C-alpha cells in the first residue's frame, strides 16, 4: 500500500467529481433514488463492514484449484471507465497498463441472460461446467446478499499489486460493493479501502465467523497488496435492494461494530 498513490487517486476523483449514482447507466425510479440517498446519509461513515452472513467456502479447495487452472482467464481491460478513464493509447502506464498487463485471473460463475457478458469493462469468460461447489456458491450469493437484480457473479484472483481505484458501479454513499473472501493463503490482510474525503486507510480483516464484507464505492477507493500468495475473491455486479440492504447493514453493525479496526460513529 502506497499512501502517495492513494492520495493522488483521491485528489483525481475529487477534482473530476466522478459522482454518478446509477450503475451501468440505469435510470432508476425516483423513489429508489431517494431511498438509496437516505441510506447513504445513514451509513456514510462506514469504511468497510463485515456482514452477518454465514461463511461461504469451497467444499474442496484442491478440486477448485484444478478447475481454476483450466478454466480461468487473464482479465484484460476492453474499455475505459471511471477507475482508468484513458484509452489504450493514452494510458499513462503505457504498456504496463491494464489494457496490456492483467491484474487478475477470473471466471464468471453466473451471468444475467439479459446482460451480455462483454458489456463490462474487462474481458470475461463464463463457466459452462457442472461443478457442484460452484453452483452452491452461486446459490448462496443469491440467498444471502441484499440484491434486487443480479447482473453477474464471478471470482477474481489478483496476480499483482492492485492500485487504489473505484469500480464501474454505483456511487451511493452507503455500502455498495459486496465481496466474499472464499480462500486466502496470505498471512495478513491485503485488501484495503481508503476514504476519499478523509484519507484514512483500513485493511479488511473479517472476524472468524464470516468472510463476507462490503464497502461504499461512493466514499472509498480500494486496492490490494500482493505478496505472491493466492486469494480467491467472490464478487457480484448487481442492483442492490434498498430495504434488504438497510436490514443487513444494521444487523451487521450491531454484531460487529466492536470488532472493527476503525471507530464507526453511527446512530441506528
Secondary structure, 3 states (H helix, E strand, C coil): CCHHHHHHHHHHHHHHCCCCCCHHHCCCCHHHHHHHHHHHHHHCCCCEEECCCCCCCCCCHHHHHHHHHHHCEEECECCCCCCCCCCCCCCCCHHHCCCCCCCEEEEEEEECCCCCHHHCCECCCECCCCCHHHHHHHHHHHHHCCEEEEEEEEEEEECCCEEEECCCCCCCCCCCEEEEEEEECCCCCCEEEEECCCCCEEECCCCCCCCEEEECCCCEEEEECCCCCCEEEEEEEEEECHHHHHHHHHHHHHHHHHHCCCCCCCCC
